[in-house]
Amino acid sequence: MLPYINIPFNYVGNALGASTDELKLIFSFLLSYPLAAVLKRIPDKSPWQKNLFIIGVGLFYLIGLFDLWDGLRTLMWSSVGAYAIAAYIDSPYMPWIGFVFCMGHMSLSHIQRQRANDHRAVDISGAQMVLVMKLTAFCWNVSDARHPDSELTDFQKERAIKKLPNLLDYAGYVLFFPSLMAGPAFDYVDYQKYISTTMFQLPPGTDPSKAPPTRKKRKIPRSGTPAALKAASGLAWIFAFLKFSSWYNPQLLLGPEYMKYGILRRIFILHMLGFTMRMKYYGVWTMTEGACILAGIGYKGIDPKTGQANWDRLQNVRPWDIETAQNTRAYLGNWNINTNLWLRNSMYLRVTPKGKKPGFRASLATFVTSAFWHGFYPGYYMAFVLASLLQTIAKNGRRLLRPFFLTPDGASPTPNKRYYDIACFFLTQLSFSFTVAPFIYLSFSDSMKVWGRVYFYCLVGVAISLGCIFSPLKRKLQDQLKKRNRGKIEEVVKEEQEKERVQQEPTLGLPDDPEAEVEEIVAEIKRDIEEMRKRGESVSLDIRKAVEEKLGKKLP
């Protein structure tokens, strides 16, 4: 660490009540903007110079600013290990070996952070979480290049790494400073196209006059305005977080003053606590995205609607869509977007046999991956399990109740649809206000204490809802729908369900429809039995054993 570098941060921290490390982290995000502007001005014909600049700044952040020598060694071992696995293991299991290595190595950092239990200190675990997404995707991209194109999806073909990068390019990818400490993550192919400037070439057949403006002879389009807007927005979220956290903070809900309020006021405070904590992430992710935009790697081509440059390639959060979400998918799908994409492309679709649709086993593997990626605090698992139940309830509610607020053909809303939307908004927001509390408190005892102080309202609602779903009430609602709509809406509903299932799963590793996926396991077992009977084999079915085989794990 540079001598005396902590002095100004200690002074400001004492004035604001913030930790030195937190202030240095925000400073690194702000410093990334002028440094990204410098990076953009390094000649396009000299990518090695860009790599050296990126590596130098990344090392300054880790060592000069945060004194993370151990952290640097941690990132180095992960990166060298993943590269060696990709280079020297020529096997279809290579990406899985890389995945286990990276996740296992990161788990050690999570355990160390949990033992230290200092949430205001910056350690390497956050940067390593981002790096794990990049390195596991890197292993998959290398593996994809070793398979025929006929076995790959269009997405996999586009990101396949046909030739291993040289060490300088690889180090630049690992230490890319605008997203080093907090993301967003991206694939190596994106970095390679960025550093070589092929990312900014117009697609064939595009009118050259529609090319976004550039300065001098640079190929990277001008991005100062969208980057400045992101920076301003991110700072606004950070300042709002600092202000709101003086009113709504975790200690408030654990103290005696909280219980002096009525239940409705306590629920409101719980909701505002979640909103306040999200502000910090909104600010951090927006600021890092802005630095990536200024550097140029956020470029996503020409927006066909506006004809202007699109800079949303690395967007990681949509605050408005989260705070106004009317269902669980909208809430979760707009949070930590790049992690959702990583889970989908590096786990969910990878464990699915070719020619089959993703099912329960894919969802289970993705759920476990997401949980381990976050760490080992009990609060993470409490929140994940409850969110999974909310997914089930929301899916059934949408199928059983929403059609009553549409015309019989499903094409138009009825006048009462607005009341359904308002109810869904409040149910979604208040359910997740309760659900995310363990993510804030992390420990089991504090999470249960806070839940108990609002009378476990969400758990009670979940129990009642699941009771209705697995009761005769569900069949009665289905019969009423058939009678009301005379079968006209069923096809529309099925198409919508299939579209959601294939295109959008999963959100943060949570199974989109656990009930349907368990039914798939039962149906698969039944098909196996029928095939055995057709072959004249005797059938002596141990249900427990059959389910364990389908899940790939022992039941407790």
C-alpha positions as CSV (number, residue, x, y, z in Angstrom):
1,M,0.0,0.0,0.0
2,L,1.2,3.5,-0.8
3,P,2.5,5.4,2.3
4,Y,0.0,7.8,3.9
5,I,-2.8,6.9,1.4
6,N,-5.2,6.1,4.3
7,I,-4.9,9.6,5.8
8,P,-7.6,11.4,3.7
9,F,-9.9,8.4,3.8
10,N,-9.6,8.2,7.6
11,Y,-10.4,11.9,7.9
12,V,-13.5,11.7,5.7
13,G,-14.6,8.4,7.2
14,N,-14.6,9.9,10.7
15,A,-16.7,12.8,9.4
16,L,-19.2,10.6,7.6
17,G,-19.2,7.6,9.9
18,A,-18.0,5.4,7.0
19,S,-15.2,2.9,7.0
20,T,-11.8,3.7,5.4
21,D,-12.1,0.6,3.1
22,E,-15.6,1.6,1.9
23,L,-14.4,5.1,1.0
24,K,-11.4,3.7,-0.8
25,L,-13.7,1.4,-2.8
26,I,-15.9,4.3,-3.9
27,F,-12.8,6.3,-4.7
28,S,-11.5,3.4,-6.9
29,F,-14.8,3.5,-8.8
30,L,-14.5,7.3,-9.4
31,L,-10.8,7.0,-10.3
32,S,-11.7,4.4,-12.9
33,Y,-13.4,7.1,-15.0
34,P,-10.4,9.3,-15.8
35,L,-8.3,6.2,-16.1
36,A,-10.8,4.7,-18.5
37,A,-10.6,7.9,-20.5
38,V,-6.8,7.4,-20.7
39,L,-7.2,3.8,-21.7
40,K,-9.5,4.8,-24.5
41,R,-6.8,7.1,-25.9
42,I,-4.1,4.5,-26.1
43,P,-3.6,3.9,-29.9
44,D,-5.9,1.1,-31.2
45,K,-3.0,-0.3,-33.1
46,S,-1.2,-1.1,-29.9
47,P,-3.4,-3.5,-27.9
48,W,-0.3,-4.6,-25.9
49,Q,0.0,-1.1,-24.5
50,K,-3.7,-1.2,-23.5
51,N,-3.1,-4.5,-21.7
52,L,-0.1,-3.2,-19.8
53,F,-2.1,-0.1,-18.7
54,I,-5.0,-2.3,-17.6
55,I,-2.7,-4.6,-15.6
56,G,-0.9,-1.7,-14.1
57,V,-4.0,0.0,-12.8
58,G,-5.5,-3.3,-11.6
59,L,-2.3,-4.0,-9.6
60,F,-2.4,-0.4,-8.2
61,Y,-6.0,-1.0,-6.9
62,L,-5.1,-4.3,-5.3
63,I,-1.8,-3.4,-3.8
64,G,-1.3,0.4,-3.8
65,L,-4.9,1.2,-2.6
66,F,-6.0,-1.9,-0.6
67,D,-2.8,-3.7,0.3
68,L,-4.3,-7.0,-0.8
69,W,-1.1,-8.9,-1.4
70,D,-2.8,-12.1,-0.3
71,G,-5.7,-11.2,-2.5
72,L,-3.4,-10.7,-5.5
73,R,-2.0,-14.2,-4.9
74,T,-5.5,-15.6,-4.6
75,L,-6.5,-14.1,-8.0
76,M,-3.3,-15.3,-9.5
77,W,-3.7,-18.9,-8.4
78,S,-7.3,-19.0,-9.7
79,S,-6.3,-17.5,-13.0
80,V,-3.2,-19.6,-13.5
81,G,-5.1,-22.7,-12.5
82,A,-8.0,-22.1,-14.8
83,Y,-5.7,-21.3,-17.7
84,A,-3.7,-24.5,-17.1
85,I,-6.8,-26.6,-16.9
86,A,-8.1,-25.2,-20.2
87,A,-4.7,-25.6,-21.9
88,Y,-3.6,-29.0,-20.8
89,I,-6.8,-31.0,-20.1
90,D,-8.2,-32.2,-23.4
91,S,-11.4,-33.9,-22.1
92,P,-15.1,-33.2,-22.2
93,Y,-14.8,-32.9,-18.4
94,M,-12.4,-30.1,-18.6
95,P,-14.9,-27.2,-18.0
96,W,-16.3,-29.1,-15.0
97,I,-12.8,-29.6,-13.6
98,G,-12.2,-25.9,-14.0
99,F,-15.6,-25.1,-12.4
100,V,-14.9,-27.2,-9.3
101,F,-11.4,-25.8,-9.0
102,C,-12.5,-22.1,-9.2
103,M,-15.6,-22.6,-7.0
104,G,-13.6,-24.6,-4.4
105,H,-10.8,-22.0,-4.3
106,M,-13.4,-19.2,-3.9
107,S,-15.1,-21.2,-1.1
108,L,-11.9,-20.8,1.0
109,S,-12.1,-17.1,0.6
110,H,-15.7,-17.1,1.7
111,I,-14.9,-19.2,4.8
112,Q,-12.0,-16.8,5.7
113,R,-14.3,-13.8,5.3
114,Q,-17.0,-15.5,7.4
115,R,-14.5,-16.2,10.1
116,A,-13.2,-12.6,10.1
117,N,-16.8,-11.4,10.2
118,D,-15.9,-7.8,9.4
119,H,-18.4,-6.6,6.8
120,R,-17.0,-3.1,6.5
121,A,-13.5,-4.3,5.4
122,V,-12.7,-4.9,1.7
123,D,-11.2,-8.3,1.1
124,I,-10.6,-10.3,-2.1
125,S,-13.8,-12.4,-2.0
126,G,-15.9,-9.8,-4.0
127,A,-13.3,-9.6,-6.7
128,Q,-12.9,-13.4,-6.7
129,M,-16.7,-13.9,-7.1
130,V,-16.5,-11.7,-10.3
131,L,-13.4,-13.6,-11.5
132,V,-15.0,-17.0,-10.9
133,M,-17.8,-16.1,-13.4
134,K,-15.1,-15.0,-15.9
135,L,-12.9,-18.0,-15.5
136,T,-15.6,-20.7,-15.5
137,A,-17.1,-19.1,-18.6
138,F,-13.6,-19.1,-20.1
139,C,-13.2,-22.9,-19.6
140,W,-16.6,-23.5,-21.2
141,N,-15.7,-21.2,-24.2
142,V,-12.4,-23.1,-24.8
143,S,-14.2,-26.4,-24.5
144,D,-16.9,-25.3,-27.0
145,A,-14.2,-24.6,-29.6
146,R,-13.2,-28.3,-29.5
147,H,-16.7,-29.4,-30.5
148,P,-18.4,-29.4,-33.9
149,D,-20.6,-26.4,-34.6
150,S,-23.5,-28.8,-35.0
151,E,-23.4,-29.5,-31.3
152,L,-23.4,-25.9,-30.2
153,T,-26.0,-23.2,-29.8
154,D,-25.6,-19.9,-31.6
155,F,-24.6,-18.3,-28.3
156,Q,-21.9,-20.9,-27.8
157,K,-20.5,-20.6,-31.3
158,E,-20.2,-16.8,-30.9
159,R,-18.2,-17.1,-27.7
160,A,-16.1,-20.2,-28.5
161,I,-12.3,-19.5,-28.0
162,K,-10.6,-21.3,-30.9
163,K,-7.1,-20.3,-29.9
164,L,-5.9,-19.8,-26.3
165,P,-5.0,-16.1,-25.6
166,N,-1.4,-15.1,-24.9
167,L,-0.6,-14.4,-21.3
168,L,-0.7,-10.6,-21.7
169,D,-4.2,-10.6,-23.1
170,Y,-5.3,-13.1,-20.5
171,A,-3.9,-11.0,-17.7
172,G,-5.6,-7.9,-19.1
173,Y,-8.9,-9.8,-19.1
174,V,-8.4,-11.0,-15.5
175,L,-7.4,-7.6,-14.1
176,F,-9.6,-5.3,-16.2
177,F,-9.7,-2.5,-13.7
178,P,-13.2,-0.8,-14.3
179,S,-14.9,-4.1,-13.2
180,L,-12.1,-5.7,-11.1
181,M,-13.6,-5.1,-7.6
182,A,-17.3,-5.3,-8.1
183,G,-18.1,-6.5,-11.7
184,P,-19.7,-6.6,-14.1
185,A,-18.3,-9.9,-15.4
186,F,-18.0,-10.6,-19.2
187,D,-16.7,-13.3,-21.5
188,Y,-13.1,-13.4,-22.8
189,V,-14.5,-13.1,-26.4
190,D,-15.9,-9.7,-25.5
191,Y,-12.6,-8.6,-24.1
192,Q,-10.7,-9.9,-27.2
193,K,-13.1,-8.0,-29.5
194,Y,-12.7,-4.9,-27.4
195,I,-8.9,-4.9,-27.2
196,S,-8.6,-5.6,-30.9
197,T,-11.4,-3.0,-31.7
198,T,-13.4,-5.5,-33.8
199,M,-16.3,-5.0,-31.5
200,F,-16.8,-1.6,-33.1
201,Q,-17.0,-2.7,-36.7
202,L,-20.4,-2.1,-38.3
203,P,-22.3,-5.3,-39.3
204,P,-22.2,-6.1,-43.1
205,G,-24.7,-4.1,-45.1
206,T,-25.0,-1.3,-42.6
207,D,-24.9,2.2,-43.9
208,P,-21.6,3.8,-42.9
209,S,-23.3,7.1,-42.3
210,K,-25.1,5.4,-39.3
211,A,-21.8,4.7,-37.6
212,P,-21.7,6.3,-34.1
213,P,-19.3,9.3,-33.9
214,T,-15.7,8.8,-32.9
215,R,-12.9,11.2,-32.1
216,K,-9.9,11.6,-34.4
217,K,-8.8,8.1,-35.7
218,R,-10.1,6.1,-32.8
219,K,-12.5,3.2,-33.5
220,I,-14.2,3.3,-30.1
221,P,-17.3,5.5,-30.3
222,R,-17.7,8.6,-28.1
223,S,-19.2,7.5,-24.8
224,G,-18.6,10.4,-22.5
225,T,-22.3,11.4,-22.2
226,P,-23.8,7.9,-21.3
227,A,-20.8,7.3,-19.0
228,A,-21.3,10.6,-17.2
229,L,-25.0,9.9,-16.8
230,K,-24.2,6.5,-15.2
231,A,-21.6,8.2,-12.9
232,A,-24.1,10.8,-11.8
233,S,-26.8,8.2,-11.3
234,G,-24.5,6.0,-9.3
235,L,-23.3,8.8,-7.1
236,A,-26.9,9.8,-6.5
237,W,-27.7,6.2,-5.3
238,I,-24.6,6.2,-3.0
239,F,-25.5,9.6,-1.4
240,A,-29.1,8.4,-1.0
241,F,-27.8,5.3,0.7
242,L,-25.7,7.3,3.1
243,K,-28.7,9.5,3.9
244,F,-31.3,6.7,4.2
245,S,-29.0,4.5,6.2
246,S,-29.1,7.0,9.0
247,W,-32.9,6.4,9.2
248,Y,-33.1,2.7,8.2
249,N,-30.3,0.5,9.3
250,P,-29.9,-3.1,10.5
251,Q,-29.4,-2.1,14.1
252,L,-32.7,-0.3,14.2
253,L,-34.7,-3.5,13.6
254,L,-32.8,-5.4,16.3
255,G,-33.2,-2.7,19.0
256,P,-36.0,-2.0,21.5
257,E,-37.2,1.2,19.7
258,Y,-38.4,-0.9,16.8
259,M,-40.9,-2.7,18.9
260,K,-42.6,0.5,20.0
261,Y,-44.1,0.9,16.6
262,G,-47.3,-0.9,15.3
263,I,-47.1,-3.9,13.0
264,L,-47.8,-1.9,9.9
265,R,-45.1,0.6,10.7
266,R,-42.6,-2.2,11.4
267,I,-43.4,-3.8,8.0
268,F,-42.9,-0.5,6.3
269,I,-39.5,0.0,8.1
270,L,-38.5,-3.5,7.1
271,H,-39.3,-2.6,3.5
272,M,-37.4,0.6,3.6
273,L,-34.4,-1.2,5.1
274,G,-34.3,-3.5,2.1
275,F,-34.7,-0.5,-0.3
276,T,-31.8,1.3,1.5
277,M,-29.5,-1.7,1.3
278,R,-30.3,-2.0,-2.4
279,M,-29.3,1.6,-3.0
280,K,-25.7,0.7,-2.2
281,Y,-25.7,-2.0,-4.9
282,Y,-27.5,0.2,-7.4
283,G,-24.8,2.9,-6.9
284,V,-21.9,0.5,-7.1
285,W,-23.1,-1.4,-10.1
286,T,-24.2,1.7,-12.0
287,M,-20.8,3.4,-11.4
288,T,-18.8,0.4,-12.5
289,E,-21.0,0.0,-15.6
290,G,-20.3,3.7,-16.4
291,A,-16.6,3.2,-16.2
292,C,-16.9,0.2,-18.6
293,I,-18.9,2.4,-21.0
294,L,-16.3,5.1,-20.9
295,A,-13.6,2.6,-21.6
296,G,-15.7,1.3,-24.5
297,I,-16.4,-2.3,-23.6
298,G,-20.0,-1.6,-22.8
299,Y,-20.7,-1.0,-26.5
300,K,-23.6,-3.2,-27.8
301,G,-23.9,-2.0,-31.4
302,I,-26.5,0.2,-33.0
303,D,-29.9,0.4,-31.4
304,P,-32.3,-0.4,-34.2
305,K,-35.0,1.7,-32.7
306,T,-33.1,4.9,-32.1
307,G,-30.2,4.5,-34.5
308,Q,-27.8,5.5,-31.7
309,A,-25.0,3.6,-30.1
310,N,-26.3,1.1,-27.5
311,W,-24.2,0.9,-24.3
312,D,-26.1,-1.7,-22.4
313,R,-23.8,-4.7,-22.9
314,L,-22.8,-4.9,-19.3
315,Q,-25.9,-3.5,-17.6
316,N,-26.2,-5.4,-14.2
317,V,-29.2,-3.9,-12.6
318,R,-32.5,-2.1,-13.5
319,P,-33.6,-0.3,-10.3
320,W,-36.9,1.0,-11.6
321,D,-38.0,-2.4,-12.8
322,I,-37.1,-3.9,-9.4
323,E,-38.9,-1.3,-7.3
324,T,-42.0,-1.5,-9.4
325,A,-42.0,-5.3,-10.0
326,Q,-45.3,-7.0,-9.9
327,N,-44.0,-10.6,-9.9
328,T,-41.1,-12.6,-8.7
329,R,-39.5,-13.0,-12.1
330,A,-39.4,-9.3,-12.8
331,Y,-38.0,-8.6,-9.3
332,L,-35.2,-11.2,-9.5
333,G,-34.6,-11.0,-13.3
334,N,-33.6,-7.3,-13.1
335,W,-31.2,-7.9,-10.2
336,N,-27.6,-8.9,-10.8
337,I,-28.3,-9.5,-14.5
338,N,-24.9,-10.8,-15.4
339,T,-24.9,-13.4,-12.7
340,N,-28.2,-14.6,-14.0
341,L,-26.7,-14.9,-17.5
342,W,-23.7,-16.7,-16.1
343,L,-25.8,-19.2,-14.2
344,R,-27.9,-19.9,-17.2
345,N,-25.1,-20.3,-19.7
346,S,-22.5,-22.0,-17.5
347,M,-24.6,-24.3,-15.4
348,Y,-28.3,-24.5,-16.2
349,L,-28.0,-25.3,-19.9
350,R,-24.7,-27.2,-19.4
351,V,-26.2,-29.9,-17.2
352,T,-29.1,-30.5,-19.6
353,P,-28.6,-33.5,-22.0
354,K,-28.6,-32.5,-25.7
355,G,-32.0,-32.7,-27.2
356,K,-33.8,-32.3,-23.9
357,K,-35.4,-29.4,-22.2
358,P,-33.9,-28.2,-18.9
359,G,-35.7,-29.8,-15.9
360,F,-35.5,-30.3,-12.2
361,R,-31.9,-31.5,-12.1
362,A,-30.8,-28.4,-14.1
363,S,-32.6,-26.1,-11.7
364,L,-31.3,-28.0,-8.6
365,A,-27.7,-27.8,-9.9
366,T,-28.1,-24.0,-10.7
367,F,-29.7,-23.4,-7.3
368,V,-26.8,-25.0,-5.5
369,T,-24.2,-23.2,-7.6
370,S,-25.8,-19.8,-6.9
371,A,-26.0,-20.5,-3.2
372,F,-22.3,-21.6,-3.0
373,W,-21.2,-18.7,-5.2
374,H,-22.7,-16.3,-2.6
375,G,-21.1,-17.9,0.4
376,F,-22.0,-19.9,3.4
377,Y,-23.8,-17.6,5.7
378,P,-27.1,-19.1,6.8
379,G,-29.0,-16.0,5.7
380,Y,-28.3,-16.7,2.1
381,Y,-29.9,-20.1,2.2
382,M,-32.9,-18.9,4.2
383,A,-33.5,-16.3,1.6
384,F,-33.0,-18.7,-1.4
385,V,-35.3,-21.3,0.0
386,L,-38.1,-18.8,0.7
387,A,-37.6,-17.1,-2.7
388,S,-38.0,-20.5,-4.3
389,L,-41.3,-21.1,-2.5
390,L,-42.4,-17.6,-3.6
391,Q,-41.6,-18.6,-7.2
392,T,-43.9,-21.6,-6.9
393,I,-46.7,-19.6,-5.5
394,A,-46.4,-16.7,-8.0
395,K,-46.4,-19.1,-10.9
396,N,-49.5,-20.9,-9.7
397,G,-51.2,-17.6,-8.9
398,R,-50.5,-16.3,-12.4
399,R,-51.9,-19.4,-14.0
400,L,-55.0,-19.7,-11.7
401,L,-56.0,-16.1,-11.0
402,R,-54.6,-13.8,-13.8
403,P,-56.9,-15.3,-16.5
404,F,-60.0,-14.1,-14.6
405,F,-58.8,-10.5,-15.2
406,L,-58.4,-11.1,-19.0
407,T,-61.0,-11.4,-21.7
408,P,-62.0,-15.0,-22.5
409,D,-59.5,-15.1,-25.4
410,G,-56.7,-13.8,-23.3
411,A,-56.0,-10.9,-25.7
412,S,-57.1,-7.9,-23.6
413,P,-57.4,-7.0,-19.9
414,T,-60.7,-6.5,-18.2
415,P,-61.5,-3.2,-16.3
416,N,-60.6,-4.9,-13.1
417,K,-57.1,-5.9,-14.2
418,R,-55.6,-2.7,-12.7
419,Y,-56.7,-4.0,-9.2
420,Y,-55.0,-7.3,-9.9
421,D,-51.8,-5.4,-10.9
422,I,-51.9,-3.3,-7.8
423,A,-52.4,-6.3,-5.5
424,C,-49.5,-8.1,-7.3
425,F,-47.2,-5.1,-6.8
426,F,-47.8,-4.9,-3.0
427,L,-47.6,-8.7,-2.6
428,T,-44.4,-8.9,-4.5
429,Q,-42.7,-6.0,-2.8
430,L,-43.8,-6.9,0.8
431,S,-42.9,-10.6,0.2
432,F,-39.4,-9.7,-0.9
433,S,-39.0,-7.1,1.9
434,F,-39.3,-10.1,4.2
435,T,-37.4,-12.5,2.1
436,V,-34.2,-10.4,1.7
437,A,-33.8,-9.7,5.4
438,P,-31.5,-12.7,5.9
439,F,-29.4,-11.4,3.1
440,I,-28.8,-8.3,5.1
441,Y,-28.3,-9.9,8.6
442,L,-26.7,-13.1,7.3
443,S,-26.8,-14.9,10.7
444,F,-29.7,-17.3,11.5
445,S,-30.4,-15.8,15.0
446,D,-30.7,-12.2,13.8
447,S,-32.7,-13.1,10.7
448,M,-35.2,-15.1,12.8
449,K,-35.4,-12.2,15.3
450,V,-36.3,-9.7,12.6
451,W,-38.8,-12.1,11.0
452,G,-40.4,-12.8,14.4
453,R,-40.8,-9.0,15.0
454,V,-43.1,-8.8,12.0
455,Y,-44.9,-12.0,13.1
456,F,-43.4,-14.1,10.2
457,Y,-46.1,-12.6,8.0
458,C,-44.5,-13.9,4.8
459,L,-44.1,-17.4,6.1
460,V,-47.7,-17.5,7.2
461,G,-48.8,-16.3,3.7
462,V,-46.6,-18.9,2.0
463,A,-48.1,-21.7,4.2
464,I,-51.6,-20.6,3.4
465,S,-50.9,-20.2,-0.3
466,L,-49.2,-23.6,-0.6
467,G,-52.1,-25.1,1.3
468,C,-54.5,-23.7,-1.3
469,I,-52.3,-24.9,-4.2
470,F,-52.3,-28.5,-2.9
471,S,-56.0,-28.5,-1.9
472,P,-59.2,-29.0,-4.0
473,L,-59.4,-25.2,-4.4
474,K,-56.9,-25.4,-7.2
475,R,-59.0,-27.9,-9.2
476,K,-62.1,-25.7,-8.6
477,L,-60.3,-22.7,-10.0
478,Q,-59.2,-24.6,-13.0
479,D,-62.7,-25.8,-13.6
480,Q,-64.1,-22.3,-13.3
481,L,-61.5,-21.0,-15.8
482,K,-62.4,-23.7,-18.3
483,K,-66.1,-22.9,-18.0
484,R,-65.5,-19.1,-18.2
485,N,-63.1,-19.1,-21.1
486,R,-64.3,-22.2,-22.9
487,G,-60.8,-23.4,-23.7
488,K,-59.9,-20.2,-25.6
489,I,-57.3,-18.9,-23.2
490,E,-55.6,-22.3,-22.5
491,E,-53.5,-22.2,-25.7
492,V,-52.4,-18.7,-25.0
493,V,-51.4,-19.5,-21.4
494,K,-49.5,-22.6,-22.5
495,E,-47.5,-20.7,-25.1
496,E,-46.7,-18.0,-22.5
497,Q,-45.5,-20.6,-20.0
498,E,-43.3,-22.4,-22.5
499,K,-41.8,-19.1,-23.7
500,E,-40.9,-18.1,-20.1
501,R,-39.6,-21.6,-19.3
502,V,-37.3,-21.9,-22.3
503,Q,-36.0,-18.4,-22.7
504,Q,-35.8,-16.8,-19.3
505,E,-34.8,-19.5,-16.7
506,P,-33.3,-19.3,-14.2
507,T,-33.3,-16.2,-12.0
508,L,-30.4,-16.3,-9.6
509,G,-30.5,-20.1,-9.6
510,L,-34.0,-20.3,-8.2
511,P,-36.2,-22.9,-9.9
512,D,-38.9,-21.2,-11.9
513,D,-41.5,-23.8,-11.4
514,P,-40.5,-26.4,-8.8
515,E,-43.9,-28.1,-8.8
516,A,-43.8,-28.8,-12.5
517,E,-40.2,-30.0,-12.4
518,V,-40.9,-32.5,-9.7
519,E,-43.8,-33.7,-11.8
520,E,-41.3,-34.1,-14.7
521,I,-39.2,-36.5,-12.5
522,V,-42.3,-38.6,-11.7
523,A,-43.3,-38.7,-15.4
524,E,-39.7,-39.7,-16.3
525,I,-39.8,-42.6,-13.7
526,K,-43.2,-43.7,-15.1
527,R,-41.8,-43.8,-18.6
528,D,-38.8,-45.9,-17.4
529,I,-41.3,-48.3,-15.9
530,E,-43.3,-48.6,-19.0
531,E,-40.2,-49.3,-21.1
532,M,-39.1,-52.0,-18.7
533,R,-42.5,-53.6,-18.9
534,K,-42.4,-53.5,-22.7
535,R,-39.1,-55.3,-22.7
536,G,-40.6,-58.0,-20.4
537,E,-38.4,-57.0,-17.4
538,S,-39.8,-57.4,-13.9
539,V,-40.6,-54.1,-12.2
540,S,-39.8,-53.8,-8.5
541,L,-39.7,-50.1,-7.9
542,D,-38.1,-48.5,-4.9
543,I,-39.5,-45.0,-5.2
544,R,-36.9,-43.5,-2.9
545,K,-34.1,-45.1,-4.9
546,A,-35.6,-44.0,-8.2
547,V,-35.9,-40.4,-7.1
548,E,-32.4,-40.4,-5.8
549,E,-31.1,-41.6,-9.2
550,K,-33.0,-38.8,-11.0
551,L,-31.7,-36.2,-8.6
552,G,-28.2,-37.6,-8.6
553,K,-28.0,-37.4,-4.8
554,K,-29.0,-39.2,-1.6
555,L,-32.2,-38.1,0.1
556,P,-31.9,-37.3,3.8
